[in-house]
Amino acid sequence: MKITNTIFITLMFAFMASTLYAQNNKPIPKRTSSNKSQIEAAQFVKDFLPIWDSQERLTIELAEAMPSKYYKFKPTPEMKTFAEQMGHIAHTIDWMYEHVVLQKKSGKTKSLDVTKMSKKEIIAYLRQAFERGRKNIKSLSKSELEEFVSFFTTGGKLKKKFGVLSVFDHITNHRAKANLYMRLCGLVPPGYGYLRLPKEK
């Protein structure tokens, strides 16, 4: 009888030990490529927004530094004025988002006539455009950022998150041109501060 009880108790402990081992050693679920893409997309938005804020600061600083009397300046007759460069940046933040990211062939965005606007009004126009851009970027879902779209000038395929980068690149292009306008007017433009991001708390 004692031997039977001993065997029973031994078997019980063996069963419990094997059960605990199985629970603690379950295989870790593999992360699928789909899950990985979604995580990377969410991280993209988180990482990109501070860079977008930096782009806005650089553009607004330039617009504020240029004296009002030079807003109508342009290096050659066929080129845009400084005011038009600023207005073009503001307009195309919306336009490129609609055409590249949302793939709309005819967007609702209308360009404002900056030739009839004051320096203060143009700067307000820029701020509003950057804020809309910020909201648009935040609104994109993880799956949307991974979708492939056509780039309007070449027809080449790229992911939407790189479509967002094309908007950023376009701003840099026209801000650089406006930067040179200040030099041609004998003025010193604001220093380049790409890394002047908010300090981490």
N, C-alpha and C positions, 0 to 999 in steps of 0.2 A: 504493500500500500504506500509506504514511504517512498519507494523507488518510483512508483507511478506518479505521485505528487511532485517529486523532484523533476521528473521528465516533463510533466505538464508545465511547471513553473519555468523551466529552462526554455521550452518552446515558446511560451508567452513572451519572455524577455527577448528572444531572438526575433519574433514577429514584430514587436514594438521597435526594436533597434533598426530592423530593415525598413519599416514604415517611415521612421524619422529620417533615415538616410535618403530615402527616395524623395521625401518632401524637400529636403535641404539641397538636393543635388539635381533639381529639375533643369533641363537645358534652357539657357537664356534664349528667348525668341530672337530670331535673326531680323535685323532691320532691313526692310525691303528697300529697293531703289526708289520706290514711290514715297515712302516715309522719309527717306534721306533727302529727296528733292524738296519736300514740303518744309522740312526743318531748315534747309539751306535758304529757301525763299523767305521764310519768316525772319531769319537772321539778316538777310539782305536788306529788308526794310529797316530793321533796327539799326544796322550799321550805316545805311545810306542817309537817313534823315539828318544826322548831325552835319554831314558833308553838304547836304542841300541848304541847311541853315548857314553854313560858311559861305556858300555861293551867293546867297541872298545878301549877306553882310558886305561882301566884296563889291557887289553890283550897286547896292545902295550907297556905300561910301564913295564910289566913283561918281555916281549921279549927284551926290551932295557936294563933292569937291569941285565940280565944274561950275564956274560962275555962270549966272543966268545969261549974261551977254554973249557967251560962247555956245549956247545951246543951238544956235542956228548955223554954227560953223561946220563946214565940210571941206575936206582937202581938195577935191576936184568937183566940177559941176555934176558929174554923173553919180557921185557917191551920196550916201545918206548923210544928213546932218547928225550932230551929236544927239539931239532930241529924238531923231528918227531911229538911231541905233538903240536908244533906251526903250523907245516904244516898240521896236521890233522884238526885243528880248521879251517884253511883257506879253505881247500878242502871241508869240510863238510858244510860250510855255503852255498855253491852252491849245493852240493849233496843233503842235506836234504831239501833244498828249492824245488829242482826238484822232489824228491821222495815223500815228505810229502805234500807240498803245491800244487804243480802242478800235482802230482800223475803220474809222468812218471816212467815207469818201467826200462827204460834204458836212463839215462841222458847223456848229452854231456860232463859233467864235468870230466876232467882227473886230477888225483892227480900228482903234480909235485914231482920230486925226490929231496927232501930237503937235502939228504946226499951229494949232489953235489953243494949245494947253500951256499953262505956266510950268515953271520948273517944279514947283510944289505939287502941282496936279500930276505931273509925269512920275514923280517919285511915289506918290500915292498909288498910281496905276501899277507901278512895279511891285510895291508891297502887296497889293491885292492879288496880283498874278502869282507871286511866290507862295502866298498863303493857299491859294486854290491848288497850286501844284503839290504843296505839302499834304493837303487833304486827299487829293487824288491818289498819291502814292500810298498813303495809309489805307485807303479803301480797297486796294488790290488784295485779293485773297491769295493764299499760298499756291493754289492750283492755277490761278490766272497768271501769276508771275512766271510759271513754267511753260505756259502756252507759247507756241511759235506763231509769229506774225510776219507779214511782209513789210519791208522797209520801202517807203513810198518813192524814193529816188532811184533805187536800183532793182527793187523786186526781190532782193535777197531775203532769206529767212533768218530771223533771230528771235530769241525768247523775249517776252514782254519786259522782263527785268532789264534787259539790255536796251530795249526801247526807251525805258526811263533814263538810262545813261546817255542815250542819244540826245535827249532834251537837255540834259546837263552839259553835254559837249557843245551843243549849239549856243548855249548861253555864254560859255567860255570864249567861243569864237568871236562873238560880237562884243563882248566886254573887252577883249584884247584890242579890237579895232578902236573902240571908244577910248581906251587907255592911250593909244597913240595920238588921238585927237588932242588930248591935253598937252602932250609933248609938243605937238605942232603949234599949239597956242602959247608956247613958252612956259607952260606950267608943269609942276611935278605931281603926277598922280599918286594916290594913296599907295602905301607899300603893300606888297603881296603877302597876304596872311592866311594862306590855305589851312595851316595847322592851328589857327586860333579858334579852336573848338571849345565848348563849355568844359570846364574842369570837372572831372568825375568826383562825385561826393563820397 
